[in-house]
Each structure stands twice: as C-alpha cells, then as structure tokens.
C-alpha cells in the first residue's frame, strides 16, 4: 500500500495532468451564431484542400453554447507554444485581457496581414490595428429598432446620447442574455459619458433580452419602445409596419470579429489567414457583419458610420476587465430599477 506521501504526490500529479492545455490547434474559431455555420463550411473546405497535400489541419470550432470548451482557460497560458497558430474570436473578451496582451500580443507573437481593399467606412472609423497585431475582419454593429406605437409621442432617438435622456425612462430594451452583453454599447457609453452615463442608460432600460427574441417581439406589450440589437437581427426578420430601423447618426456601436495569427503560421496556413483577410467578405451572410474588405449590405443608409472605441483607448485600458465590470454594474443598476418599480427595496453598489 502506498504511503500517505506517495498518495498525495499521486493526486498532485493527476491534478497537474488535468491542468495541461489541450494540444495546440492550427485554428481556434469563435463566431456569431448567424454566420458560424457558413464560416465552418468554408473552413472545412479549406481543411479538405489542405489534407489533399498530405497535411491535415487541426481545427477547433465550439458549436454548442453550453458545451465544455477545453480552450476556455487559454488566456491564462504562459507558453506561446501552447497557443493555436490562428485564433479567431469575437468581442472584447479573453484575447484582449491585459495579461494575454502583455505576454503574447505586445511580445510580437502575432502578426496581422494587411489586406488591400479596406472599405472607406472601416478606414474612417480606424478599424485597422496600427500596430499590426489584430486583424479585425468584421464587426457586429449595434443599432436601434424602434416600436413607434410603444414610443408614442416621444421623438425617435437618433444618437446614442439620446438614450440617456430621462424622457426615455423604461423604453430601452438592451441586448443581453445570460452572461452575454452588447459589450461595444456599454464600452462606448462609458467612454463618452463615464459611469454617470451608464447609470442614466440603466435608468432608462426596461430590461434585458436576447437579440433573436428582440427581433420577433416588435409591438410586444411587455417591452419598451427602443431595442438595442445587432443589425443582422433587425434587418433579417419581418417587422410590422410600425417598427423602424435606425442606424445611429454617430455610428453603430461596433464589436469586433478578429483574428490573431502567429508569425510561424505562415506560409503553411496562408490559405487560412487569407480567408479571414479577404475571403470572409465574399460570403453573402457575412455582409451583416460589415466585412473589412467585402461588399456591405445594400440596406445601409447613406453616410452610415461605425462607432469604434479606438485602439488608443483599448491599449490604454484593460478593456476586458472594464467590460466585465460594466456588465456587472449595469445589471445591478437595471435590477435595482426593476425592484423600485415593483416597490421592492433594492440597491446597487
């Protein structure tokens, strides 16, 4: 029988084995659900063509929202050799965290391609990373969907600052579900108006709703008259005549679809890297996600602009930590407002 010390060491070794990272992949890919399957098909075709050369690609694309993902703690990694050669993700999440950025991004592990044909809208917003690390190959634009019946005599809001006006109290339906939140919206409001702006926005928020449900609930009596949701859901769902899509005059709040490619990914993974740089924009379903180099939706209003928080702001801030804090504080503020509306005692700190 093993001694107690031997048993403890054995358990410790098992724990260390459990903490081992998954084998390095050629591609780790996350994408918004409306475009994920189309991109997966394109990547599968690339992988099949690559396999014909006698070299298989290791691709990991989590498909289920609730499935266990072995790459979830990847941002804590310390060895660049354990990172996938290409990481494609969305929003201001783990691969913008300060620790990950300091260990790998600023250390020059990644190099973004510089595609030709960047659209004027993206150029004007400053989407291209001036340091050449991240390739923001598309964007999720958040806009307003207005229920004119529910809004009544109130004017239709045209700018983000309008949503902070007390006259819209209880009118805003915010895109948020589970732990997810429209990160670009809260970050933009905080950048422009600080925590006071977040508090005013929360005071006007009727509640949180998944964007797919928003698009189907126009005219619903249990909702406010202003929906904040991705452009895709507003434009691809049939709406009653009293619903109006508004692209904010100061720009749609933009959350990134981005890629990080390790320097040693080339030339072996050139086709994969080039897909994100230029191929994504050629997909029909990608147009709702404002591809960097491809055709944009024909329904975009004249002069449509992007509201991007900017690379200087991203680099000067632990943007993911700020996102997480704003997410939590905004939820508390909305919950407190809802509690006060029911006559409950509620507080938010």
N, C-alpha and C positions, 0 to 999 in steps of 0.2 A: 504494500500500500504506500502511496506517495505520502511524503511528509507534508505538513501544512504549508511550509515554504514552497515546496515544489508545486503544490496545488495553486497557491496564489500566483506564482510565476506563470503557470499554465494558463490561468484565467486572464492574466495580464496580456499574454501573447495573443490569446483569442480576441481580446478587445482591440489590440493593435491591428490584427488582421481585419477586423470589422471596419476599422477606420481607413483602411487602404483605399485610395481612389480607384475608380473603375479604369480599365485600360484606356489609354489615350485614343480618342477618335479622330478621324480626319475632319468630321463635321459634327458639331453640336448645334441643333437648329430649333429655335422657337419662333413662332409667328402668330399674328392674329388669326383667330379661327376662320373668318370668312375667306382667307387666302391660303391657309395652311395646306389643304389637300392639293390645290393646284401646284403649289411650290414643291410639295412632296413628289408629285408625279414628275415634275421637271428634274428634280434631283435624282429620282430613281432612274430616269432615262440617262442622265449623265453617268451614274454609277454603272449602269449596264454597258455603256460605251467604254467606260474605263476598264471594266472587267474583261472586255474583249482584247485588251492589250496584255492580259495576264496579271494585272494588278488590281486587286479588289479594294474598294473604298469602305472604310468603317464609318457608318453614318448613324447618328442617334437623333431621332425626332420624336419626342414625347407627344403622344396623341391624346391621352386622356387627361382631363383637368384634375382628376383625383388620384391618378396613378402615382406610385412611388418612383421618383426620378433619382437615380444614383448620382446624377451630376448636380443636385441641389446645393451641396456644400462646396462646389468648385471654387467659389470666390475666395475661400479660405486657403486655397492651395499656396504652397511656397516654392514649389519646384516647377519651373516653366516646362520641363519635360513631361509633366503630367497633364498639361493643358491640351485640349483638342487643337489641331492645326488651324481650323477655322471655327470661329464661334459666331453664330448669328442669333441675335436676340432682339427684344422689344422693350421700350420704355426705359426709364431711368432706374434700372434695377441693379442686380449684383455686380455686373461688369462695369459699373460706374462708381462702385464703392471705393472710398479713398485708399484702403489697404490694397485692393486689387490693382488700382491705378498706379500706386507708388511702386509696387513690386514688379509689375509687368508692363503696363502701358508707358509710363514715363521712362522705364528702363529700356525701351526700344525693342521689345519682343515682337510687337505688331507693326505692320506697315500697310497702309491702305492704298489700293490702286487709285489713280487719278483719271477717272473716265472723262472722255470728251462728250460734249452734247448735254451738259447740265442745263436744266431749264432756267429761263430768266427768273421765274418765281423763286426757285431754290437759291439762285445766286443772290437775289435781292435780300433774302432772309438770312444769308450767311450760313447755310446748312453745311457746306463743305468744311471739314475739320482742317484748320490752318496748320496744325501740327502733323497732319498726315497719319494719324493712328486709327481713328474710327472712319469707316465708310457708312454714312447714313444713306442707305439706298432707297428708303421710302419713309413715309410719315403717316401716322394716324391723325387726321385733322378733326378737331372737335368744334362743332358749330351749334347753332340754336335751331330747334324745331319748335315753332310757335303754334299753340292752340288758341286761335283768335277768339273763340267762344269763351274759353276759360279766362282769357286775359281781359275780356270786357272792354271797357273804355280806356284802359291803360295803353299808352303808346307801345308799339313793338320795339323791343330793345335792339340796338344796332351795334353796340360796342360792349366789351367786357365790363367796363366801368359802370355801364347802365345797370348791370345785375347787382350792384352794391347799393342801389337806391332803395330806401325803405318802402317806397310805394309798391315794390315787387315782393313784399313780405309774403311768404307762403306760396309763391308762384314758381319757384325753381325746382325742377326735378333733376338731381345730379346723377351722372353716370357713376355707379359704384355698386359692387356686389361682392359679398364675402370679404376677402382681404384686398380685393382689387379696387382701384380708384382711378379716375381720369387724372393721372399724375401731372400731365402738362398743364391742366387747368389750374390746379391748386398752386403749382410752382409759379405759373405766370402771374396769378393774382398776388401771391406773396412777394414776388419780385417787384411788382409795380406799386403795391399798396400795403405791404407788410402784414403783420398779424391782425391789425385793425381791419384790413381788407378781408382777410379770411373770416373774421368774426362777423362782418357785415354780410358777407356772402352766405355764411351759415344761417344767419338770422332770416334770410330770405328763402332758404331751402325748405321745400315741403317734405322731401325725403329722398332716399337713395333707391335706384332701380337699375337692373341690368339693361344694357343698351338694346339688346334684342327685344326685351319686353317693352321698352320705351317706344320702339318703332311701331308696335302693334297696339298701343294704348291711347292713341290720339282721341281726345274727347272723353277720356275716362273720368268719371266724377271724382274718383279718389286721388287724382293727380293735379298738380299745378299747371299753369299755362305755358311754362317755358321748360323745354327739355334740353339738357346739355348732353350730346351724344356724338359718336363718330359719324362723319359724313356718309359712310357706306350705308349705315342703317337708316338714315334719314331719306336717302335717295333711292334705295332699292326695295322699299316697302311701300305698297299702295296706301296713300293717305287720303282722308276725307278732304273735301274742298276747303274746309275752314282751317286746315293745317298749312303752315307756311315755313319753308326752309330759309334760314337767314345765315349767310356767310358773314361773320363779324367784319365790320369795316376796318378794324385794326388787325385783322388776321385771324385765321383759325388756329387755336392753340394746338401745337404740334408735338406729338410724342414720337420718338424715333424708332424706325426699324433699321438696325445697324449690323455691321459685320466687323469682326476683328480677325485678321489673317496673320498668322505668324510668318516671319520673314522666311523661314525654312519651308513654308508651304509651297513655294514656287521652285522650279517650274512644274513639279509633279501635279499640283492641284490648280493649275492655271484655269482650266475649264470651269471649275467650281467657283473660283474667285471671280472670274469674268461673268458668271451667271448673275451674281449679286450686283456687280458693277453696271451691267448693261442688259442682261437677259431678263431680269425681273420686270423691267419696264415694258417689255414686249408682250407680257401676259395680259389678257383682257381684264381679268379680275383684279390685277394689280393697280389699275388706274384709280380706284377709290382710295388707294394708299399713297397717292402722289409720288410716283417713282422719280428718282433723281434724274434719269435720262430718258424716260419713255413718254408716250402720249399721256396727257392728263384728261380727266373726264370732260366731255363736251358740255356738261351742265354747269361747269364752274362759271360764276358770274364774272363780268368784265372787271378787271382790276383786282381779282381775288388775291389775297396776300396770306402769308404764313406768319404766325406769331411764335417765334422761336426764342427760347430763353437765352441763347447765345453761349458760345464756347468760353468766353471770358468768365461768365457767371458760373458755368459748370465747373471750370477748373479752379475757381476761387472758393468753391463751396464743396463740402461733402454732400453732393447732390442727392445721393440715395438716402443718407441719414436724414437730410432735410425733408425729402419726400415722405419717408416713413413717419416723421414727427408730425408733418402737416396732415397726413392721412388720419392719424390717431386723434389729433386735436380737433380736426374738422368733424369727425364722427361724434366726439364728445359734445361739441357745441350743438350739433344738429339734434342729438339725443336730448340734451338739456332743453332745447327749444320745444321739442315734441312733448317732453314731460310737463313743461309750463303750460303748453296748450291744453293738456288734459287736467290741469290743476294739480299735477304732482309736484312734489319737491324734488328738484334736480339741480345738479351743479356740475360744472366742468372746470378742470384746472389746466 
